[in-house]
Amino acid sequence: MGRSPSIVPQVADQDIYLVLDDFGGRIGRTWREVAEEDTGRTTLIADLLKGQYSNPARVIAFNTAEGWSRDVTDDIAEELRAAVT
């Protein structure tokens, strides 16, 4: 039997940002899958500004090397507001 791939990021000491996207209706909410190199804050902000997400409901960040995770939805929303004004 083959070995399962690791779920720990290749570069362990980095902040990872994930988006819970709300597709509505029968599909509902799902955590969007992105390439590992696209999980940083800068890329997340750029993707949100480009409309890459249907209806982002929540953004979480975590860093496995530092052992933390938190809801950063409000922080990201403030950054987006500042970027468009």
N, C-alpha and C positions, 0 to 999 in steps of 0.2 A: 504494500500500500504506500502511495506517495505521501510526502510530507505536506501539510497545509501551509500556505504562505502566511507570513507574519502579518499581524494587523498593526504592529508598531511602525511608525514612520521610519523610512530609511535614515533620514537625518533626525535623530531623536530629540535634539535640543532646538526645537523650533515651535512657534505657535501655529496651531492649525485652526482654521476657521471653517465651519460647516453651516449650511443654510437649510432650515426646514421650510420647504416650499409648499404652499397650499394651492392645489390644482382644482379644488372645489368638487362638488358633486360626488360621483361614485369613486373617483380616484382619491380624493382627500389629500392629506398631507403626507409628504415623504421627505426624508433627508436626501438632498441632491448629491449625486456621485460626481466627483471631479478628479482629475489627475492629481497625483500627489504634489507636483510642482505648482499647481494652481490653488493651493489651500492657504496661501499667505494673505495677510490683510490688504496689501496693495492690489493684488489680483482680485480679491473679493470686492473691494470698493469699485474697481474698474468694471467688473462684470455686472454689479448692481446698477451702475450708471448707464451701462449699455443695454439694460433690460434683459439680461440673460436668465432671470428668474421670473416665474409667472406672478407669484404673490408671496414674497418672503414673509414668513410668519415669525421666525425666530432665528437668531444667529448665536451659535455657541463657539467658544474658543477653548482649546486645551493645549497643554504642553506636558507630554508624558515624562520627559526628563526632569522637569521641575515639580511634577506631581500635582497639577492644578487643572481645574476646568471651571468655566463660568459662562453665564448668559451675558453676551455683549451686545444684545439687540439695541438697547438705548444708545450705547456708545457709537455703534455703526450708523444708526439713524442720525445722530448729531453730526457725524462726519459727512454724511451724504447731504444734509441740509446746508452745511458750510460750503460744500463743493459746488452746489448749484446756485448759490446766491452771490 
